[in-house]
Amino acid sequence: MQGQEEEMIPFCFCMGDLTGIESMDQCRHTLEQHNWNIEAAVQDRLNEQEGVPSVFNPPPSRPLQVNTADHRIYSYVVSRPQPRGLLGWGYYLIMLPFRFTYYTILDIFRFALRFIRPDPRSRVTDPVGDIVSFMHSFEEKYGRAHPVFYQGTYSQALNDAKRELRFLLVYLHGDDHQDSDEFCRNTLCAPEVISLINTRMLFWACSTNKPEGYRVSQALRENTYPFLAMIMLKDRRMTVVGRLEGLIQPDDLINQLTFIMDANQTYLVSERLEREERNQTQVLRQQQDEAYLASLRADQEKERKKREERERKRRKEEEVQQQKLAEERRRRNLQEEKERKLECLPPEPSPDDPESVKIIFKLPNDSRVERRFHFSQSLTVIHDFLFSLKESPEKFQIEANFPRRVLPCIPSEEWPNPPTLQEAGLSHTEVLFVQDLTDE
C-alpha cells in the first residue's frame, strides 16, 4: 500500500503544479474522485475555479436512479479509457502539457475569431438541405443499414414527437471527433440498436458542421461527442430527459435508452390520458356547440318565418290599402268623367222637333232610360249620355235589334269618326240595348 502511494506522488505534484493546489491530500482526494484521470481532474479543477459546472463525470457503474418526480436530466457520460502501466502513464503525462496548451490556444483562437469573423454556421439558410446532406454523407461512409433518419428540421421533429406522443432521439455528429466513426459504424448501425430506435422513437441526426446541426448544438450544449439527447413531452413541454455522451457500446446504449424510456413512460401515458380526456371534452363541447347552433338555427329559422309572415301580411295589407286607394281614385275619376260628359251633352230636342229621335235604352240591370237626340248628332253623344248615367256600367256597347248590330259609338280604325244617328239608320223611335263589357 505504501509503495502504491509513493507511486502516485508524481501525479499529485503534477496536479499541484497545474492547478495551484498546495495540499497533497487535496490533490490526492481530487485524483481519487476522478479515478486518477489527471486530465479530467485538472480540467474539472480549472472549471471549478472559473465557476463552470463539472463536465468530467466518472461513468456510473449502474444507471442512475433518477427520481422522475423532479426535473433533473438523466446524464450518462462514458469517459475515454485510462492509461495503464508506467509506460502509458509516462506517455500520458508527457503529452498532457502539450495537449493542454494546444486546446487552450485553440479555444482562445476560436474565441477571438468569433469577434473577427462570425461563425458561418450561425446562419441557417437551408435546414432541410443540411439534413439531407448529412444523410447522404452518412450513407456514403457507413452504409444504408442505419436507423431511419427524420427527414425534416429539428423544429418539425419536435412538433411531430409532440403530436404523436413519441420519444425523440437527437444525435449530434462531431465530424472531427476521434470517437465519431467508431460510434456510427459499430454502435449506431448495430442491428439491435436500429431495431430499438425504429420501433420505439423518432430519430433526428445532423452534423455540427452544418448550420442546422450547429444551431441544435447551441441549444442542447453538448460537452463531448458522440452526443445523444432523449426528448419527450413532459409537463406539456418538450423536455430533454436524457443525455448520453461519449463512446457508448451497443448493449450499453440499448440499456440506457430503455432505462430512460421506462423511467419517463408514465409521463407519456399520463399525457395520452389527458389528451384523450381533452379530446373527449372537446368532442362533447363540439357536440354541445353543434346542438346549440342547431337550436339557434331552428330559432332563427322560426324567427325568420315569423318576420316573413309579418312582412307578407304587411305587404298584403299595403296592397289591399293601395287597391282601395286605387279603386277610390278610379271611382272618383270615373265620377268626374261622368260629370264632365254630362256637362258637355247638347240640350235635348223638343218632342215637336221633326228631326228628333226618341230612344229608349234598356240597361243591363233591366231598367229603362228614355231621351231625345237630333238626327244630325253623332253616335258619340248617345254613348256619352249613357256613360253619364249612374246606372250604366263602366264599359259597354250599344246594340240595335232590327237588324241586330253594334253601333260604332266610339272612334276606331274602321270608324275614326262615328256616324250620325241618321247615318246609322235609326228611326224616329228606337229601342237600343246596353251590353255590359266591364268584366271582359
Residue pairs with C-beta under 8 A, 6 or more apart in sequence:
8 28
8 31
8 36
9 24
10 93
11 27
11 31
11 36
11 38
11 89
11 93
12 24
12 27
12 28
12 31
13 27
14 38
14 93
14 96
15 21
15 27
15 30
15 31
15 38
15 41
15 42
15 45
16 22
16 24
16 27
18 42
18 100
19 27
19 42
19 45
19 46
19 49
21 27
21 30
21 45
30 41
30 44
30 45
31 37
31 38
31 41
33 41
33 58
34 40
34 41
34 44
34 56
34 58
35 58
35 82
36 82
37 56
37 79
37 82
38 92
38 93
38 96
39 92
39 96
39 99
39 100
40 56
40 58
40 79
41 56
42 96
42 100
43 55
43 56
44 54
44 55
44 56
47 53
47 54
47 55
48 54
55 223
55 224
56 77
56 79
57 75
57 77
58 79
59 76
59 77
59 78
59 79
59 246
60 76
63 76
63 255
63 256
63 259
64 74
64 75
64 76
66 72
66 74
66 263
68 263
68 264
68 266
68 267
71 239
73 240
73 241
73 242
73 243
74 230
74 241
74 242
74 243
74 259
74 260
74 263
75 242
75 243
75 245
76 242
76 243
76 244
76 245
76 248
76 256
77 223
77 224
77 245
77 246
78 245
78 246
78 247
78 248
78 252
79 246
80 179
80 246
80 247
83 89
83 91
83 92
119 214
120 211
121 208
121 209
121 210
121 211
121 214
121 215
122 211
122 214
122 215
123 211
124 130
124 211
124 212
124 215
125 211
126 211
127 153
127 154
127 211
127 212
127 215
128 151
128 152
128 153
130 206
130 207
130 210
130 211
130 212
130 213
131 149
131 150
131 151
131 152
131 153
131 206
131 210
131 212
132 151
133 210
134 173
134 205
134 206
134 207
134 210
134 213
135 149
135 151
137 207
138 146
138 149
138 173
138 184
138 205
139 146
141 181
141 184
142 184
142 185
142 188
142 189
143 189
145 189
145 191
145 194
146 184
146 188
146 189
146 194
147 188
147 193
147 194
147 197
147 198
147 203
148 197
148 198
148 203
149 203
149 204
149 205
150 156
150 157
150 160
150 202
150 203
150 204
150 205
152 160
152 204
153 212
154 170
154 204
154 206
154 212
154 215
154 216
157 168
157 170
157 202
157 204
158 168
158 231
158 238
160 166
160 202
161 167
161 168
161 202
161 231
161 232
161 233
161 238
162 233
162 238
164 202
165 233
165 268
165 271
165 272
165 275
166 201
166 202
166 232
166 268
167 200
167 201
167 202
167 230
167 231
167 232
167 261
167 264
167 268
168 201
168 202
168 203
168 204
168 230
168 231
168 232
168 238
169 197
169 201
169 202
169 203
169 204
169 228
169 229
169 230
169 231
169 257
170 204
170 205
170 216
170 220
170 228
170 229
170 230
170 231
171 188
171 203
171 204
171 205
171 206
171 226
171 227
171 228
172 205
172 206
172 207
172 208
172 213
172 216
172 217
172 220
172 222
172 225
172 226
172 227
172 228
172 229
173 180
173 184
173 205
173 206
173 207
173 208
173 213
173 225
173 226
174 180
174 207
174 208
174 225
174 226
174 227
175 207
175 208
175 209
177 224
177 225
177 226
179 225
179 226
179 246
179 247
180 225
180 226
182 247
183 225
183 226
183 247
183 248
184 226
186 249
186 250
187 193
187 226
187 247
187 248
187 249
187 250
187 253
188 226
190 250
192 250
192 251
192 254
193 250
193 253
193 254
196 254
196 257
196 258
197 203
197 257
200 257
200 261
201 230
201 257
201 261
206 212
206 213
206 216
207 213
208 214
208 217
220 227
220 229
220 240
220 243
222 229
222 243
222 245
223 245
224 245
224 246
225 245
226 245
226 246
226 247
226 248
227 243
227 244
227 245
228 242
228 243
228 244
228 245
228 253
229 240
229 242
229 243
229 244
230 240
230 241
230 242
230 243
230 244
230 257
230 260
230 261
231 238
231 239
231 240
231 241
232 238
232 239
232 241
232 264
232 267
232 268
233 239
233 267
233 268
233 271
234 241
234 264
234 267
235 267
236 271
241 260
241 263
241 264
242 256
242 257
242 260
244 253
244 256
244 257
248 256
334 394
337 387
338 387
338 388
338 389
338 390
339 388
341 384
341 385
341 387
341 388
342 388
344 384
345 381
345 384
345 385
345 388
346 374
346 377
346 381
348 371
348 372
348 373
349 355
349 356
349 372
349 373
349 374
350 356
350 372
351 358
351 372
353 372
353 374
355 374
355 375
355 376
356 372
356 373
356 374
356 375
356 428
357 372
357 373
357 374
357 375
357 421
357 426
357 427
357 428
357 429
357 430
358 370
358 372
358 428
358 429
358 430
359 370
359 371
359 372
359 373
359 382
359 426
359 429
359 430
359 431
359 432
360 368
360 369
360 370
360 429
360 430
360 431
360 432
361 368
361 369
361 370
361 371
361 386
361 398
361 432
361 433
361 434
362 368
362 431
362 432
362 433
362 434
363 369
363 389
363 391
363 392
363 434
364 393
364 396
364 434
364 435
364 436
365 391
367 391
369 386
369 389
369 391
371 385
373 381
373 382
373 385
373 421
374 421
375 420
375 421
375 422
375 426
376 420
376 421
376 422
377 420
377 421
378 417
378 418
378 419
378 420
378 421
379 398
379 407
379 408
379 409
379 418
379 419
379 420
379 421
379 424
380 409
380 410
380 411
380 418
382 398
382 407
382 409
382 421
382 432
383 398
383 409
383 410
386 392
386 396
386 398
386 434
392 434
393 434
393 436
393 437
393 438
394 438
395 436
395 437
395 438
395 440
396 434
396 435
396 436
396 437
396 438
397 406
397 407
397 409
397 434
397 435
397 437
398 406
398 407
398 409
398 432
398 433
398 434
398 435
399 405
399 406
399 407
399 432
399 433
399 434
399 435
400 406
400 407
400 424
400 426
400 430
400 432
400 433
401 431
401 433
406 435
407 424
407 432
408 414
408 415
408 418
408 419
408 424
409 418
410 418
411 417
411 418
